[in-house]
Amino acid sequence: MGFATIGGRYHLFYRYHLFSRQWGPMHEGHAVSSDLLHWIYQPCALALDTAADAGAVSALRKRR
């Protein structure tokens, strides 16, 4: 997870458990900001049903 700059806006991708503070099926969260101070939370980017699904998540690669 991490930061990316796309179209002049900052994107933050993070993992969280949607239903509990305990460890469980993780979800990929997404938030967008134009100034790194005010964030707009986006719908869940990816829902992982099992721990094995975490291995299926691929990294973003910068276009050339």
C-alpha positions in Angstrom: 0.0 0.0 0.0 1.2 3.5 -0.3 1.0 6.8 -2.1 0.7 7.7 -5.8 0.3 10.9 -7.7 -2.2 10.6 -10.6 -3.5 13.5 -12.6 -2.1 16.1 -10.1 -3.9 14.5 -7.2 -2.5 12.4 -4.3 -3.9 8.9 -3.8 -3.5 6.9 -0.6 -4.1 3.2 -0.7 -4.3 1.3 2.6 -5.5 -2.0 4.1 -8.1 -2.3 6.8 -10.6 -4.8 8.2 -14.0 -3.5 7.3 -16.0 -5.3 10.1 -13.7 -5.3 13.2 -10.5 -4.0 14.8 -9.3 -7.6 14.9 -7.3 -9.3 12.1 -9.5 -10.7 9.4 -10.4 -10.4 5.7 -8.6 -7.3 4.6 -10.0 -4.6 2.3 -8.1 -2.1 0.2 -9.0 1.4 1.0 -8.5 4.5 -1.2 -8.5 8.2 -0.4 -7.8 11.2 -2.7 -6.4 14.7 -1.8 -5.3 17.7 -3.8 -3.3 19.3 -0.8 -2.4 16.3 1.5 -4.5 17.9 4.2 -8.1 17.4 3.1 -8.9 13.8 2.1 -11.9 12.4 0.3 -12.5 8.7 1.1 -13.4 6.6 -1.9 -15.3 3.3 -2.0 -13.4 0.2 -1.1 -10.9 -0.4 -3.9 -10.6 -4.2 -3.4 -12.2 -6.7 -1.0 -10.1 -9.7 -0.1 -12.1 -12.6 1.2 -9.2 -14.8 2.4 -5.6 -14.4 3.4 -4.6 -16.1 0.2 -6.2 -13.3 -1.8 -3.6 -10.9 -0.4 -1.0 -12.6 -2.7 -3.1 -11.7 -5.7 -2.8 -8.0 -5.2 -0.4 -6.5 -7.7 1.7 -3.3 -7.4 1.2 -0.3 -9.6 3.9 0.4 -12.1 4.8 3.8 -13.5 4.0 4.2 -17.2 6.9 5.3 -19.4 
